[in-house]
Amino acid sequence: MSIDRVLSKLWVPALLLIVLVLLATFTRYASAYTVILVTSILMYVVLTVSWSIFSGPTGYISLASAAFFGVGIYTAALLGTKLPLPIVILIGGLASSCLAFLVGALTLRLKGTYFAIFTFGLVELIKHLLLWYEIRMTGTRGRFVIVVDNNTIYQVMLAIFVLLLLTAYLVRRSRWGLALKSIGENEQAAAHMGVNVTLVKVSTFALSAVFMGAAGAIMATRWTYIDPYIAFNYFLSFMPVLMAIFGGLGHSFGPILGAAVFAYLEEVLITRFPYYYMLLFGIILLVVIVYLPNGLMGLVQTWRTRRLERQHATA
Amino acid sequence: MDTKDLSRREFLRGAAVAGAGLAAAACGPTPAPTAAPTEAPAAAPTETAVVTPVKDKIVVGMSRPLSGWNATIGDAAFRPIYETWVPMVNAEGGIYVEEYGKKLPIELIIYDDKSDVGTMTRLTEKLILEDKVDFLWPASGTAFIFAQAPIATKYGYVLITAEGGATQIKDMLPSLPGVFVTLSFSDWYQLPVLAEILAAKGAKTAYVSYIADLHGIEYSGVAGIEFPKQGIDVVGLKSLPPDIKDLSPVIKDADASGADIFCCFAYPDQNMPACGTSMELGYNPKAWVGGPGVNFGFYHAAFGPAVEGLMGFTAFARGSSPALDQLADTLYEGKPEEINDWWGHPYYWAGLDVWKAAIEKAGTLDQEKIRDVIASASPENPLETVLGPTWFDNGLLAKETHPGEIGQWINGVFEVVGPTDKATAELVYPKPPWPTG
């Protein structure tokens, strides 16, 4: 093997490593606000990538992200003062996962729009159940969450992100991932081939919720005050779907790119053009959907193919 | 074809792109690659005072709901106030700050929090850490204040609030020394006055309906304490779900209870249909009290003469004081009636007046000194605002400085009817019948 080929095989993992090291040591050199901003971008990335673990290959559009995220938030609000932070985050993830398992077992027989609408209903159901409980049983509506230092929040979010990436990669590369893909292509055929369709769907759904719950638990400590309306904000159900489409659904890194660019763009618009934010955001979304049907990753791939073609032409 | 290899290559390549994107996004707003201290709280406020004696403006930062569900509230409440107040002060050259020996104009930095608490907390820290604003002005709404106040306190910023206030914040205020709440609320000091003036007219029983949220629970709870204190029995208590559409069962239930007073402690979305349904069913209690909404000009614009006798929460009316008459002229003259807010507007305006007076008195932009000036204001040593002599009582605008608490629509004007010593008109009790035809 020539040195050229070794280098060309090595530069990508090397770059990945450098990026990870940069992110891990980020709090040492970045300004305090940049850390906060990147935490928030990572939150969107985590939500979008976890959403796409399940919804990407199977094509089941879940709008339950806000429910899983909200369960994490309430876990932090209820247990934050009683238990150490890592345990709270773990419980947040597990609680979300249990909810996803239950809901998945009940509803994954629903298809297409029905599933999307049910999962969306779940967000409203939990919100109102909590509201009812808080008003009748505890006589309060909102709760204060323990305040955690911003750098710690960043590091926890980064850890969740890295674990999620690893999980997403492993799922995709395994037989399990192939089973998910075959479900997305033709569920009946998959069942005939011997895939335990229900088990694969429900367990993946539950797995994806772990990360959303954990992200919610750590994010709540940044928000300091929460109530059911804040915790179960349906906005966070739609964002992962939009971000994944924005980045490109068919690519493993589409959701990451989509969420990162989308979240950063939003930050720029609400601070630089606060009065035109909605208008500009809408225009950008329209343009991307109309002209980039495969999202940002589609654009990246088109560039790459063109460059390769040009190289071939000159060679 | 070896799909396994292909997907791995894709994975790594994608990772690089995404990582680079992420890193670029992250590094974008960083000013320079110099090591920035992460612990800014102690340095931020003092730096303007000590390091730079030259200063040509006062920079004020705000995270406001310019879009999203909260935008209608923000746009009607605090926004018209700061959009009128700041140009007025700047037209005079700004605020005189002794430390710099001159008047400094105010510059606003406003971000859109999309009515989302998470975004609001992030933007608040951006204003403090990155824009290094001299002052922070408030976000909109009770829940938003609850989330913003601890952040302002953490960085040593003074925060004079606008929209929002609740009994729950009273327990928090001792741990938030730089937070000052301007708006009046349930037991501060609306419902004690309501109970007192109605009892004085002979009301004996009350039916209380309330929206099932923080606001409604608080008002129904305080009513349950204040009404009995004045010898008024609460004979009915009914919670309303926030998305209620048909209020006729509640109105019929209230009618059947025969109570003298009907209360609807809810928002315009509930108390406007409650008013319409009462009219439709011919339910005319001796006193009809509604929550936020009744105090706005749009209530009169919508219901016309049917508003006669309806009661609600308020702060002032024309005739309260010459300064407040002037304020009403400035804000409402030549504009549609819908925008009138007789409850919130003078308090938000007074909050800005307090801020200006405190800066002038302290002679500096130092947060701690300004905080001390506001906190130490008292009846003997007040700050001058549109309300007259003004001071705070444990972080809440002192009730003595409130120009009014309870209002009633009388001859098409939302008059102050309580407390009696501040009234601009006498309470009409029992309420006149609904107009016919």
Interface residues (C-beta under 8 A of the other chain):
Chain A: V12 P13 L15 L16 V19 L20 L22 L23 F26 T27 R28 Y29 A30 S31 A32 Y33 T34 V35 I36 L37 V38 S40 I41 V45 L131 W132 I135 G139 T140 R141 G142 F144 V147 N150 N151 L165 Y169 R172 R173 M219 R222 W223 T224 Y225 I226 D227 Y229 I230 N233 F235 H251 S252 F253 G254 I256 L257 A260 V261 A263 Y264 I270 T271 P274 Y275 Y277 M278 M297 V300
Chain B: K4 S7 R8 R9 E10 F11 L12 R13 G14 A15 A16 V17 A18 G19 A20 G21 L22 A23 A25 A26 C27 G28 P29 T30 P31 P33 A35 A36 P37 T38 E39 A40 R64 L66 S67 I110 Y111 D112 D113 K114 D116 V117 G118 T119 T121 R122 L123 E125 K126 L129 E130 A143 F146 A147 P150 I151 K154 Q168 A212 D213 L214 I217 G221 S239
